Amino acid sequence: MSEGVYGRRRNEIQAGLPLKRGLDCYNFAGTIQVHRDDMRSHGWVHPDARTQFHTYWRTDLVPFGPRQEWMIKSFFATQDIGASRLIVWSNGDLSDNEILRDYVDRYPDAFALRVVDMAALARSTALDGSELLKLKDKKAWLDGDLLRLLLLWNYGGVWIDMDSLLTRDLTPLLEHEFVTQWDCYEKPYQPLNGALMRFRKHSPYLCEAFHIIATSPPPHIHSTDWGSLLYLKLWRRLVASHIPPFKILPFCLSDGRSCRLDNRLPDPFKPDHRSGKWTMGLSLEEGGGLDEVLGKVFGVHLHNQWEKAFPNGGWVERLLLRRYEKKLEARWIEVDDAREEENDY
């Protein structure tokens, strides 16, 4: 615990200012850089020893298809897959899904499918045997909020919502434990978000979170009682006890849409503005102002909207999706070449 809470850090990920104006938040994101020690080459790493990335899909709500696959593509295009593993958790068996089965076959050490067992995940926590473990709603808010905490408690690592696109390697963030800022408006009772969060295995922060859940009234259906409100309660309890709290990532590092009209990211589901400009005259083309900003932040949160398509030729397609495809094509060639070499022996 001492090292996790009080240990030295290479990057500061909290700005100390709201970062509401201009490009301040995006520029701050650019100060968070990979340290040279993080770029050292490594040999084969056992899947269980890697940084575990967790996400969740409710099989009873929407079928898993090509639109959901973009998050997985973004992971393999941006993260160090030799030291990371993405686990897609679900409330039903997804092993017959052709899209997901292809990733299991290609990346057996870096990708896995798991079925959730809430009771097993809650063992030896304050929620062990609790009826609260059975709660869920039609938006997957309650079960999703609780599940992310239980998974990080058991395995450690990073939680990433399925409705996200990663834009950059998260390695320089991982020395910290964190949740994210909900938006730049500083809502008094909803300031925090768990769409991207990171905690270590058996983190004391999570232990206290389970205690708060177990000793509080049951959550409201379709609420963030186990999400944003819980994180705020936990943060306040920590500082009241003179314990350094977890970090809070500025909003734009993972959700640049959640701010003012004059500096939020363009709408991912609308065609580019006919002027070819974003904000402050910054251009939308490759190598332009928006492209530079996307290279500083770590992700784009799409807030579900599964029924919407990305516009053909829009900024998401040009600056993100096409690059994911190009990177994956190169990586798949590497995987196929490696398999051929193994077969030759």
C-alpha positions as CSV (number, residue, x, y, z in Angstrom):
1,M,0.0,0.0,0.0
2,S,2.8,2.5,0.9
3,E,4.4,2.3,-2.5
4,G,1.0,2.4,-4.3
5,V,-0.1,5.5,-2.4
6,Y,3.1,7.3,-1.5
7,G,5.6,6.1,-4.1
8,R,7.4,8.3,-6.6
9,R,5.8,9.1,-9.9
10,R,7.2,10.2,-13.3
11,N,4.1,12.0,-14.6
12,E,1.6,14.3,-13.0
13,I,-1.9,13.5,-14.3
14,Q,-3.9,16.1,-12.3
15,A,-3.6,19.7,-13.5
16,G,-4.7,21.7,-10.4
17,L,-6.9,23.9,-12.6
18,P,-10.4,23.2,-14.2
19,L,-9.0,23.3,-17.8
20,K,-12.2,24.6,-19.2
21,R,-10.7,27.2,-21.6
22,G,-9.2,26.9,-25.1
23,L,-6.9,24.0,-25.6
24,D,-5.6,23.9,-22.0
25,C,-6.8,20.4,-21.3
26,Y,-5.5,18.9,-24.6
27,N,-2.1,20.6,-24.1
28,F,-1.9,19.3,-20.5
29,A,-2.5,15.8,-21.9
30,G,0.5,16.3,-24.1
31,T,2.7,16.7,-21.0
32,I,2.1,13.1,-20.1
33,Q,4.8,11.2,-21.8
34,V,6.2,7.6,-21.9
35,H,9.3,7.3,-19.8
36,R,12.3,5.7,-21.5
37,D,12.2,2.8,-19.0
38,D,8.7,2.0,-20.2
39,M,10.0,1.6,-23.8
40,R,12.5,-1.1,-23.0
41,S,12.0,-4.3,-25.0
42,H,10.7,-7.3,-23.1
43,G,10.5,-10.9,-23.9
44,W,7.4,-13.1,-23.7
45,V,5.2,-12.2,-20.8
46,H,2.7,-14.7,-19.3
47,P,-0.9,-13.6,-20.0
48,D,-1.7,-13.4,-16.3
49,A,1.4,-11.2,-15.6
50,R,0.4,-8.6,-18.1
51,T,-1.5,-5.4,-17.6
52,Q,-5.1,-6.6,-17.7
53,F,-7.6,-4.5,-19.6
54,H,-11.2,-5.3,-18.8
55,T,-14.4,-4.4,-20.6
56,Y,-18.0,-5.7,-20.5
57,W,-20.8,-6.6,-22.9
58,R,-24.4,-7.5,-22.0
59,T,-25.4,-10.2,-24.5
60,D,-29.1,-9.7,-23.7
61,L,-29.2,-6.0,-24.8
62,V,-27.4,-5.6,-28.2
63,P,-25.7,-8.3,-30.3
64,F,-21.9,-7.9,-30.4
65,G,-21.1,-6.8,-34.0
66,P,-18.7,-4.7,-36.1
67,R,-19.5,-1.5,-34.4
68,Q,-18.5,-2.9,-31.0
69,E,-15.4,-4.4,-32.6
70,W,-13.9,-0.9,-33.1
71,M,-13.0,-0.7,-29.4
72,I,-11.1,-4.0,-29.7
73,K,-9.4,-2.8,-32.8
74,S,-8.4,0.4,-31.0
75,F,-6.8,-1.6,-28.2
76,F,-4.7,-3.7,-30.5
77,A,-3.7,-0.7,-32.6
78,T,-2.5,1.5,-29.7
79,Q,-1.4,-0.7,-26.7
80,D,1.7,-2.7,-26.1
81,I,0.2,-6.1,-26.8
82,G,3.3,-7.9,-25.7
83,A,2.7,-6.7,-22.1
84,S,-1.1,-6.3,-22.1
85,R,-4.2,-8.5,-22.3
86,L,-7.8,-7.4,-23.2
87,I,-10.5,-9.5,-21.5
88,V,-14.1,-9.1,-22.8
89,W,-16.4,-10.1,-19.9
90,S,-20.0,-10.9,-20.6
91,N,-23.1,-12.2,-18.9
92,G,-23.4,-14.9,-21.5
93,D,-21.1,-17.1,-23.6
94,L,-19.6,-15.1,-26.5
95,S,-17.2,-17.9,-27.7
96,D,-19.3,-18.6,-30.8
97,N,-19.1,-15.0,-32.0
98,E,-17.1,-15.1,-35.2
99,I,-15.6,-11.6,-34.7
100,L,-14.4,-12.4,-31.2
101,R,-13.2,-15.9,-32.0
102,D,-10.9,-14.4,-34.6
103,Y,-9.1,-12.3,-32.0
104,V,-8.9,-15.3,-29.6
105,D,-7.2,-17.3,-32.4
106,R,-4.8,-14.5,-33.5
107,Y,-3.9,-13.2,-30.1
108,P,-4.2,-16.1,-27.6
109,D,-1.9,-14.3,-25.1
110,A,-3.3,-10.9,-25.5
111,F,-7.1,-11.5,-25.8
112,A,-9.6,-13.5,-23.8
113,L,-13.3,-14.0,-23.3
114,R,-14.8,-14.6,-19.8
115,V,-18.3,-15.1,-18.4
116,V,-19.0,-13.0,-15.3
117,D,-19.6,-14.8,-12.0
118,M,-20.4,-11.9,-9.6
119,A,-20.6,-14.2,-6.5
120,A,-17.2,-15.6,-7.1
121,L,-15.7,-12.2,-7.8
122,A,-17.1,-10.8,-4.5
123,R,-15.7,-13.5,-2.3
124,S,-13.7,-12.2,0.7
125,T,-15.0,-8.7,0.1
126,A,-17.6,-6.8,2.1
127,L,-20.1,-7.9,-0.5
128,D,-19.5,-11.6,-0.1
129,G,-22.9,-13.3,-0.3
130,S,-24.8,-10.0,-0.6
131,E,-28.1,-9.8,-2.5
132,L,-26.8,-6.6,-4.0
133,L,-24.8,-8.7,-6.4
134,K,-28.0,-9.7,-8.2
135,L,-29.0,-6.2,-9.1
136,K,-29.0,-5.0,-12.7
137,D,-30.9,-2.7,-15.0
138,K,-31.7,-2.4,-18.7
139,K,-28.9,0.1,-19.3
140,A,-26.2,-2.1,-17.7
141,W,-25.4,0.7,-15.3
142,L,-25.7,-1.0,-11.9
143,D,-24.1,-4.3,-12.9
144,G,-21.5,-2.6,-15.0
145,D,-20.5,-0.2,-12.3
146,L,-20.2,-2.9,-9.7
147,L,-18.5,-5.3,-12.1
148,R,-15.6,-3.0,-12.9
149,L,-14.7,-2.6,-9.3
150,L,-14.9,-6.4,-8.6
151,L,-12.7,-7.1,-11.7
152,L,-10.1,-4.6,-10.7
153,W,-10.1,-5.9,-7.2
154,N,-9.5,-9.5,-8.3
155,Y,-7.1,-8.9,-11.2
156,G,-6.0,-5.3,-11.2
157,G,-5.4,-3.4,-14.4
158,V,-7.5,-1.0,-16.4
159,W,-11.3,-0.8,-17.1
160,I,-12.4,0.6,-20.4
161,D,-16.0,1.0,-21.5
162,M,-16.9,-0.8,-24.7
163,D,-18.2,2.5,-26.2
164,S,-14.7,4.0,-26.3
165,L,-11.9,4.3,-28.8
166,L,-8.4,4.3,-27.5
167,T,-6.1,6.8,-29.3
168,R,-2.8,6.3,-27.4
169,D,-0.8,3.9,-25.3
170,L,-2.0,4.2,-21.7
171,T,1.4,3.1,-20.2
172,P,2.4,6.6,-18.8
173,L,-0.9,6.7,-16.8
174,L,-0.5,3.3,-15.2
175,E,1.8,4.3,-12.4
176,H,-1.3,5.9,-10.8
177,E,-4.7,4.7,-9.7
178,F,-7.4,6.8,-11.1
179,V,-10.9,7.5,-12.2
180,T,-11.8,10.3,-14.7
181,Q,-13.5,13.7,-14.5
182,W,-17.1,13.5,-15.8
183,D,-16.8,16.7,-17.8
184,C,-15.4,20.2,-17.5
185,Y,-18.5,21.7,-15.9
186,E,-17.7,20.5,-12.3
187,K,-21.1,19.2,-11.4
188,P,-21.3,19.2,-7.6
189,Y,-22.7,15.7,-7.2
190,Q,-21.5,14.0,-10.3
191,P,-17.9,15.1,-10.9
192,L,-16.4,11.7,-11.5
193,N,-16.7,8.9,-14.2
194,G,-15.5,5.3,-14.4
195,A,-15.6,4.9,-18.2
196,L,-11.8,4.7,-17.9
197,M,-10.3,3.7,-14.6
198,R,-7.3,2.0,-13.2
199,F,-6.7,0.3,-9.8
200,R,-4.2,-2.3,-8.6
201,K,-5.2,-5.8,-7.5
202,H,-6.6,-5.7,-3.9
203,S,-6.3,-1.9,-3.9
204,P,-7.3,-0.5,-0.5
205,Y,-9.3,2.1,-2.3
206,L,-11.5,-0.7,-3.7
207,C,-11.8,-2.4,-0.3
208,E,-13.2,0.8,1.1
209,A,-15.6,1.2,-1.9
210,F,-17.1,-2.2,-1.2
211,H,-17.6,-1.2,2.4
212,I,-19.4,1.9,1.4
213,I,-21.7,-0.1,-0.9
214,A,-22.4,-2.7,1.8
215,T,-23.3,-0.1,4.4
216,S,-25.3,2.2,2.2
217,P,-29.0,2.1,1.0
218,P,-29.5,0.0,-2.2
219,P,-28.9,2.0,-5.4
220,H,-31.7,3.5,-7.5
221,I,-32.3,1.7,-10.8
222,H,-30.8,3.4,-13.8
223,S,-28.6,5.5,-11.5
224,T,-24.9,6.2,-11.0
225,D,-25.1,5.4,-7.3
226,W,-22.4,2.8,-7.7
227,G,-20.5,4.9,-10.2
228,S,-20.0,8.6,-10.0
229,L,-21.7,9.1,-6.6
230,L,-19.8,6.2,-5.1
231,Y,-16.4,7.6,-6.3
232,L,-17.2,11.0,-4.8
233,K,-18.2,9.4,-1.5
234,L,-15.0,7.4,-1.5
235,W,-12.8,10.4,-2.3
236,R,-14.4,12.5,0.5
237,R,-14.0,9.6,3.0
238,L,-10.3,9.2,2.1
239,V,-9.4,12.9,2.5
240,A,-11.4,13.1,5.7
241,S,-9.2,10.3,7.1
242,H,-6.0,12.1,5.9
243,I,-5.3,9.4,3.2
244,P,-4.1,10.5,-0.2
245,P,-6.9,9.8,-2.6
246,F,-6.8,8.2,-6.1
247,K,-6.1,10.5,-9.0
248,I,-8.7,12.1,-11.3
249,L,-7.9,12.4,-14.9
250,P,-8.9,15.6,-16.6
251,F,-12.0,15.1,-18.8
252,C,-10.4,15.4,-22.2
253,L,-7.9,12.6,-21.7
254,S,-10.7,10.2,-22.4
255,D,-13.8,12.2,-23.1
256,G,-13.1,15.4,-25.0
257,R,-16.7,15.8,-26.1
258,S,-17.8,16.7,-22.6
259,C,-17.0,20.4,-22.5
260,R,-17.8,23.8,-24.0
261,L,-19.1,24.2,-27.5
262,D,-15.9,26.1,-28.4
263,N,-13.4,23.4,-27.4
264,R,-15.1,20.0,-27.3
265,L,-14.1,17.4,-29.9
266,P,-16.3,17.4,-33.0
267,D,-19.4,15.2,-32.9
268,P,-18.1,11.7,-34.0
269,F,-21.5,11.0,-35.7
270,K,-21.8,14.1,-37.8
271,P,-20.1,15.0,-41.1
272,D,-17.1,17.3,-40.9
273,H,-17.9,21.0,-41.0
274,R,-17.9,22.2,-44.5
275,S,-15.2,24.7,-43.7
276,G,-12.8,21.9,-42.9
277,K,-12.1,23.5,-39.5
278,W,-12.6,22.5,-35.9
279,T,-12.2,25.2,-33.2
280,M,-10.0,28.3,-33.3
281,G,-9.4,27.7,-36.9
282,L,-7.7,24.4,-36.4
283,S,-8.0,22.1,-39.4
284,L,-9.5,18.6,-39.6
285,E,-7.2,17.1,-42.1
286,E,-4.4,14.6,-41.4
287,G,-1.6,16.3,-39.6
288,G,-3.9,19.2,-38.7
289,G,-4.9,20.6,-35.4
290,L,-7.5,18.0,-34.5
291,D,-5.1,15.2,-35.5
292,E,-2.5,16.7,-33.2
293,V,-5.0,16.8,-30.3
294,L,-5.9,13.1,-30.8
295,G,-2.3,12.3,-30.5
296,K,-2.2,13.9,-27.0
297,V,-5.3,12.5,-25.4
298,F,-5.8,8.8,-24.6
299,G,-9.3,8.0,-25.9
300,V,-12.6,9.1,-27.2
301,H,-15.8,8.2,-25.3
302,L,-18.8,7.7,-27.6
303,H,-21.5,7.5,-24.9
304,N,-23.2,4.4,-26.4
305,Q,-25.1,5.7,-29.4
306,W,-24.8,2.3,-30.9
307,E,-27.5,3.0,-33.4
308,K,-25.4,5.7,-35.1
309,A,-22.9,5.2,-37.8
310,F,-19.6,7.1,-38.3
311,P,-19.9,9.3,-41.4
312,N,-18.0,8.2,-44.5
313,G,-14.8,10.2,-44.7
314,G,-15.5,11.9,-41.4
315,W,-12.8,12.7,-38.9
316,V,-13.3,9.5,-36.9
317,E,-12.9,7.4,-40.0
318,R,-9.9,9.3,-41.4
319,L,-7.9,10.0,-38.2
320,L,-8.8,6.9,-36.2
321,L,-10.5,3.9,-37.9
322,R,-8.3,3.8,-41.0
323,R,-5.2,4.0,-38.9
324,Y,-6.5,1.1,-36.7
325,E,-7.0,-1.0,-39.8
326,K,-3.5,-0.2,-41.1
327,K,-1.9,-1.0,-37.8
328,L,-3.8,-4.2,-37.4
329,E,-3.0,-5.3,-40.9
330,A,0.7,-5.0,-40.1
331,R,0.3,-6.8,-36.8
332,W,-1.7,-9.7,-38.4
333,I,1.1,-10.1,-40.9
334,E,3.5,-10.3,-38.0
335,V,1.4,-12.9,-36.3
336,D,1.0,-15.0,-39.4
337,D,4.7,-14.9,-40.1
338,A,5.5,-16.0,-36.6
339,R,3.1,-18.9,-36.9
340,E,4.7,-20.0,-40.2
341,E,8.2,-19.9,-38.5
342,E,6.9,-22.1,-35.7
343,N,5.4,-24.6,-38.2
344,D,8.8,-24.7,-40.0
345,Y,10.4,-26.0,-36.8
